[in-house]
């Protein structure tokens, strides 16, 4: 059909990664306060996951339009 590309879903899961990264960033260090190493790893992991989600949601779609 002619309009198959237009009707296709454009969800890449970027928004879900942003939400998951934010939850990991804020909640994980508070769950096990007696393990500071785990809190540090979850802090950086949340930033990385959120950054990947931000790239997929906003940066990648802008590059495709131009």
N, C-alpha and C positions, 0 to 999 in steps of 0.2 A: 504494500500500500504506500502511497506517496507520503503520508504524514507519519510514518512510523518513528522517525527520529524526533519529530516534534512531540509526540505523545509519550515518549519514553521517560521514565522516572530519572531525575537528575540527582537523587540522593546518594551521597558518597559516604555517609556515616560520620562526616566531620563534626556535626553538632553533637552527636553522642560521645565522640571522643573528647570534645571540649568539656562536656558535663562530667564525664568520668575522670578526666584529669583534674578538674576543680574539686571534685569529691575526694579524690586521692590526696590532693594537695592539702586540704583542710582537715580531713577526718583521720587519715591514717596515722599521723604523729600523735594524736590524742588517744588512740585505741590502746597502744602499748607504751606508756610513758617510761617504763623501766628499761626499754631497749632504745637508746638514742641512735644507734646505727640504723635500725629499721626506719626510724622517723626521718633521718637524713636521706636515705635512699628513696623513701616514698615522696619526700619533698621534691627531689630532682625528677623522679619518675612522673609525678603529676605535672611538672612543668613541661617535660618532654612530650607526654601524651597530649596535653592541651595544645602545645605548639604544633604537633602533627595535625590535630583536629582543626586548628585555626588555618593552617596551610590548605588543607583539603576543602574547607568550607568557603574561605574568602579569597585566598591568593590564587589558587589553581583555577577557579571559575573566572577571575578577572583576566588571567593570561589567555584563556580560551576565547574570550570575547573579542580580543584585539587581533 
